[in-house]
Amino acid sequence: MARIGCCQLDPVLGDLPGNEARISAAISDAVSAGADVVVLPELATSGYMFADAAEARVAALAEDSPQFARWCALLGDSIAVLGFCELGTDGRLYNSAAVLQSGGVTSVYRKTHLWDREKLIFTSGEQLPPVLETRHGALAVMVCYDLEFAELTRQVAVAGAEMILAPVNWPQFPRPAGEHPGEVITAMSTARLNRLAVAACDRAGVERGQAWTGGTVIVDPDGWIAAEAGPGVGTAVADIDLARTHDKKLTEHVDLLADRRLDLYG
């Protein structure tokens, strides 16, 4: 059993000190509430709506920036995943997610599927999400639009992931009254089709005229919503039984992975 906390924040564009304080407070509160795994939004350190690459570069952090050590010091035995604007050692900008533990940054994943104008600012990552074996389960990290690609989510399920942790910034789109946001439906479907948990941490607020969905959700391995943050700044917390993710059989004759026709579609 793992307790997941998704902290839906409202970062301020370009305000690195203010965003650091918001992230620190969210991590501390989630850990105090018993969260084993804490997820924060995409580009939580910087905000999202950059005018251009030059503006993003001013707000970028390197993997060894001191902010990460300060956040790691708050974790104890917990793990945190947060999105950040990364300045790589190659001088390029990446839309990245860092996995933090008390000993430091243990992994950085660079978003492989860039959304819309992100392509004008960031370089796409070239590595598939690894499955990280941790004290709180086998975790795979993705960023936002990555979740829309079944090729990616299936790959980590086959590799043994028990949870997908996804920092996201979901732009608000119109939808029929009473319906879940489309991105939440995708998260639910991903969990159900692969029998793993999905924790997607969205952001709140409006930035340069862009409203955000505030769709933070934790989905259990059956594809049902276990917790959501609701509108505005807030935290979703759920206890998820990860042991259930190991059995891909829904009935005696239905196995979500074994029933694939790899002879037909590789």
SEMIPA-511918 format. One record per residue (C-alpha): residue number from 1; x, y, z. Coordinates in steps of 0.001 Angstrom, whole numbers. Layout:
SEMIPA-511918
<atom NUM, <X, Y, Z>>
...
//
This chain:
SEMIPA-511918
<atom 1, <0, 0, 0>>
<atom 2, <1313, 3443, -901>>
<atom 3, <-134, 6814, 42>>
<atom 4, <-3, 9212, -2906>>
<atom 5, <-301, 12973, -2551>>
<atom 6, <-785, 15181, -5620>>
<atom 7, <-284, 18876, -4812>>
<atom 8, <-2165, 21116, -7246>>
<atom 9, <-309, 24432, -7111>>
<atom 10, <-550, 27788, -8892>>
<atom 11, <3034, 28639, -9887>>
<atom 12, <3855, 32196, -10877>>
<atom 13, <5614, 32606, -14207>>
<atom 14, <9307, 33324, -13722>>
<atom 15, <9083, 33620, -9923>>
<atom 16, <11708, 31061, -8930>>
<atom 17, <11966, 32070, -5225>>
<atom 18, <8190, 32225, -4806>>
<atom 19, <7675, 28924, -6585>>
<atom 20, <10392, 27309, -4485>>
<atom 21, <8511, 28373, -1351>>
<atom 22, <5208, 27037, -2748>>
<atom 23, <6817, 23706, -3602>>
<atom 24, <8537, 23452, -214>>
<atom 25, <5289, 24098, 1640>>
<atom 26, <3408, 21560, -494>>
<atom 27, <6028, 18855, 17>>
<atom 28, <6166, 19478, 3765>>
<atom 29, <2381, 19352, 4106>>
<atom 30, <2077, 16177, 2015>>
<atom 31, <4843, 14395, 3932>>
<atom 32, <3251, 15448, 7224>>
<atom 33, <-10, 13909, 5966>>
<atom 34, <1807, 10603, 5492>>
<atom 35, <2338, 10708, 1735>>
<atom 36, <4890, 8165, 545>>
<atom 37, <4931, 9662, -2941>>
<atom 38, <4363, 13365, -3647>>
<atom 39, <3607, 14618, -7165>>
<atom 40, <3682, 18273, -8224>>
<atom 41, <2737, 19935, -11527>>
<atom 42, <4583, 20248, -14807>>
<atom 43, <7000, 23214, -14848>>
<atom 44, <6156, 23831, -11188>>
<atom 45, <9428, 25684, -10628>>
<atom 46, <8915, 28238, -13386>>
<atom 47, <5380, 28509, -14707>>
<atom 48, <4409, 27534, -18231>>
<atom 49, <3371, 30331, -20613>>
<atom 50, <6795, 31463, -21778>>
<atom 51, <6850, 34004, -24578>>
<atom 52, <9965, 32448, -26070>>
<atom 53, <13054, 30389, -25333>>
<atom 54, <14943, 33395, -23989>>
<atom 55, <12356, 33932, -21263>>
<atom 56, <12375, 30220, -20413>>
<atom 57, <16162, 30185, -20185>>
<atom 58, <16078, 32823, -17432>>
<atom 59, <13786, 30573, -15373>>
<atom 60, <15612, 27300, -16068>>
<atom 61, <17326, 25121, -13467>>
<atom 62, <20171, 22649, -13878>>
<atom 63, <19895, 19188, -12364>>
<atom 64, <22372, 20218, -9672>>
<atom 65, <20676, 23528, -8798>>
<atom 66, <20573, 24046, -5004>>
<atom 67, <16766, 24152, -4891>>
<atom 68, <16665, 20380, -5402>>
<atom 69, <18834, 19708, -2356>>
<atom 70, <16562, 21882, -223>>
<atom 71, <13457, 19990, -1398>>
<atom 72, <15162, 16634, -878>>
<atom 73, <15908, 17591, 2712>>
<atom 74, <12148, 17778, 3383>>
<atom 75, <11349, 14256, 2230>>
<atom 76, <12481, 11819, 4909>>
<atom 77, <11505, 8402, 3537>>
<atom 78, <9156, 9859, 923>>
<atom 79, <9677, 10419, -2800>>
<atom 80, <8703, 13504, -4785>>
<atom 81, <8287, 14073, -8505>>
<atom 82, <8064, 17593, -9892>>
<atom 83, <8225, 19264, -13259>>
<atom 84, <10905, 21829, -14007>>
<atom 85, <12339, 23864, -16850>>
<atom 86, <15706, 22180, -17296>>
<atom 87, <18871, 23725, -18673>>
<atom 88, <20805, 20700, -19852>>
<atom 89, <24560, 20398, -19812>>
<atom 90, <24293, 20603, -23611>>
<atom 91, <22859, 24119, -23311>>
<atom 92, <19397, 23062, -24491>>
<atom 93, <16107, 23556, -22678>>
<atom 94, <13970, 20566, -21693>>
<atom 95, <10541, 20195, -20156>>
<atom 96, <11600, 17738, -17480>>
<atom 97, <10507, 15928, -14339>>
<atom 98, <12864, 15194, -11458>>
<atom 99, <12532, 12295, -9044>>
<atom 100, <13688, 13394, -5594>>
<atom 101, <14622, 11322, -2563>>
<atom 102, <16356, 12304, 654>>
<atom 103, <19756, 11565, -878>>
<atom 104, <19220, 13846, -3862>>
<atom 105, <17920, 13789, -7425>>
<atom 106, <17767, 10122, -8436>>
<atom 107, <16366, 10492, -11957>>
<atom 108, <15440, 13135, -14528>>
<atom 109, <13007, 12381, -17330>>
<atom 110, <12740, 14722, -20324>>
<atom 111, <9307, 15007, -21944>>
<atom 112, <9341, 13110, -25231>>
<atom 113, <6062, 14435, -26682>>
<atom 114, <6007, 18232, -26771>>
<atom 115, <2641, 19985, -26888>>
<atom 116, <1926, 22859, -29269>>
<atom 117, <4253, 25869, -28715>>
<atom 118, <6499, 23847, -26415>>
<atom 119, <8132, 22778, -29677>>
<atom 120, <9356, 26359, -30142>>
<atom 121, <11087, 26405, -26754>>
<atom 122, <12122, 22922, -25653>>
<atom 123, <14057, 20023, -27117>>
<atom 124, <12275, 16660, -27044>>
<atom 125, <13698, 14015, -24752>>
<atom 126, <15289, 11018, -26460>>
<atom 127, <14903, 8409, -23708>>
<atom 128, <11847, 6345, -22844>>
<atom 129, <10605, 6666, -19257>>
<atom 130, <12511, 4208, -17091>>
<atom 131, <10728, 2072, -14518>>
<atom 132, <12297, 3016, -11195>>
<atom 133, <12353, 447, -8407>>
<atom 134, <11827, 2373, -5181>>
<atom 135, <10885, 1647, -1584>>
<atom 136, <7360, 2749, -2468>>
<atom 137, <6878, 726, -5626>>
<atom 138, <7924, 511, -9264>>
<atom 139, <7368, 4003, -10647>>
<atom 140, <7383, 5417, -14161>>
<atom 141, <7443, 9167, -14740>>
<atom 142, <5867, 10942, -17701>>
<atom 143, <4962, 14558, -18401>>
<atom 144, <1499, 15697, -19497>>
<atom 145, <1036, 15046, -23267>>
<atom 146, <3086, 11842, -22943>>
<atom 147, <8, 10226, -21371>>
<atom 148, <-1866, 10539, -24665>>
<atom 149, <423, 8001, -26336>>
<atom 150, <-560, 4419, -25604>>
<atom 151, <2736, 3243, -27068>>
<atom 152, <4481, 4890, -24111>>
<atom 153, <2104, 3922, -21326>>
<atom 154, <1915, 298, -22489>>
<atom 155, <5711, 123, -22626>>
<atom 156, <6098, 932, -18927>>
<atom 157, <3287, -1457, -17991>>
<atom 158, <5051, -4301, -19789>>
<atom 159, <8278, -3281, -18033>>
<atom 160, <6627, -3743, -14642>>
<atom 161, <5520, -270, -13578>>
<atom 162, <3005, -216, -10739>>
<atom 163, <2332, 3520, -11004>>
<atom 164, <2647, 6250, -13609>>
<atom 165, <3403, 9598, -12012>>
<atom 166, <2680, 12520, -14307>>
<atom 167, <3268, 16203, -13641>>
<atom 168, <847, 17950, -16020>>
<atom 169, <-426, 21367, -17079>>
<atom 170, <-3800, 20700, -18713>>
<atom 171, <-5153, 23733, -20614>>
<atom 172, <-8854, 24162, -19973>>
<atom 173, <-11014, 23103, -22918>>
<atom 174, <-14820, 23227, -23230>>
<atom 175, <-16642, 20008, -22347>>
<atom 176, <-20242, 18942, -21884>>
<atom 177, <-21768, 19621, -18488>>
<atom 178, <-21091, 16866, -16010>>
<atom 179, <-18285, 15263, -17996>>
<atom 180, <-14766, 14619, -16773>>
<atom 181, <-12016, 16523, -18596>>
<atom 182, <-10775, 14500, -21547>>
<atom 183, <-7339, 14217, -19974>>
<atom 184, <-8829, 12644, -16841>>
<atom 185, <-10670, 10133, -19016>>
<atom 186, <-7336, 9269, -20640>>
<atom 187, <-5752, 8744, -17218>>
<atom 188, <-8638, 6479, -16181>>
<atom 189, <-8423, 4497, -19412>>
<atom 190, <-4643, 4148, -19101>>
<atom 191, <-5005, 2734, -15588>>
<atom 192, <-7795, 353, -16593>>
<atom 193, <-6145, -945, -19772>>
<atom 194, <-2818, -1602, -18055>>
<atom 195, <-3963, -2349, -14495>>
<atom 196, <-1681, 155, -12863>>
<atom 197, <-2210, 3337, -10873>>
<atom 198, <-1969, 6787, -12450>>
<atom 199, <-1309, 9965, -10473>>
<atom 200, <-1590, 13089, -12623>>
<atom 201, <-894, 16377, -10852>>
<atom 202, <-2317, 19416, -12649>>
<atom 203, <-1997, 23095, -11815>>
<atom 204, <-4525, 25771, -10868>>
<atom 205, <-5095, 29386, -11828>>
<atom 206, <-4797, 31467, -14985>>
<atom 207, <-1470, 32385, -16576>>
<atom 208, <-1198, 34971, -19370>>
<atom 209, <-4835, 34391, -20211>>
<atom 210, <-4583, 30598, -20186>>
<atom 211, <-6938, 28914, -17724>>
<atom 212, <-5900, 25533, -16382>>
<atom 213, <-8209, 22585, -15853>>
<atom 214, <-7278, 21903, -12237>>
<atom 215, <-7837, 18250, -13050>>
<atom 216, <-5471, 16618, -10566>>
<atom 217, <-6510, 13003, -10136>>
<atom 218, <-5295, 9739, -8599>>
<atom 219, <-6672, 6696, -10406>>
<atom 220, <-6617, 3186, -8961>>
<atom 221, <-5548, 86, -10954>>
<atom 222, <-9154, -634, -11946>>
<atom 223, <-9441, 2759, -13613>>
<atom 224, <-11588, 4456, -10985>>
<atom 225, <-10843, 7838, -9436>>
<atom 226, <-9566, 7374, -5888>>
<atom 227, <-9024, 11082, -5190>>
<atom 228, <-9082, 14443, -6940>>
<atom 229, <-8046, 17925, -5875>>
<atom 230, <-11007, 19845, -7293>>
<atom 231, <-10782, 23489, -8416>>
<atom 232, <-8101, 25814, -7111>>
<atom 233, <-5024, 25079, -5043>>
<atom 234, <-5368, 21829, -3128>>
<atom 235, <-4095, 18298, -2596>>
<atom 236, <-5488, 14913, -3606>>
<atom 237, <-4505, 12037, -1309>>
<atom 238, <-5238, 8342, -1805>>
<atom 239, <-3975, 5021, -482>>
<atom 240, <-3365, 2670, -3411>>
<atom 241, <-2818, -1083, -3159>>
<atom 242, <13, -1583, -5632>>
<atom 243, <120, -5342, -5078>>
<atom 244, <-3022, -5571, -7224>>
<atom 245, <-1141, -4250, -10250>>
<atom 246, <883, -7455, -10547>>
<atom 247, <-2091, -9579, -11578>>
<atom 248, <-3169, -8611, -15091>>
<atom 249, <-5901, -11255, -15167>>
<atom 250, <-9430, -9868, -14958>>
<atom 251, <-11028, -13311, -15184>>
<atom 252, <-9806, -16853, -15619>>
<atom 253, <-9612, -16311, -19376>>
<atom 254, <-8797, -12580, -19620>>
<atom 255, <-5213, -11352, -19210>>
<atom 256, <-4538, -7754, -20233>>
<atom 257, <-953, -8419, -21320>>
<atom 258, <-988, -12070, -22332>>
<atom 259, <-3968, -11503, -24646>>
<atom 260, <-2047, -9067, -26842>>
<atom 261, <-1653, -10285, -30435>>
<atom 262, <2015, -9476, -30886>>
<atom 263, <2047, -11794, -33886>>
<atom 264, <-207, -9242, -35609>>
<atom 265, <985, -5880, -34372>>
<atom 266, <4386, -6432, -32805>>
//
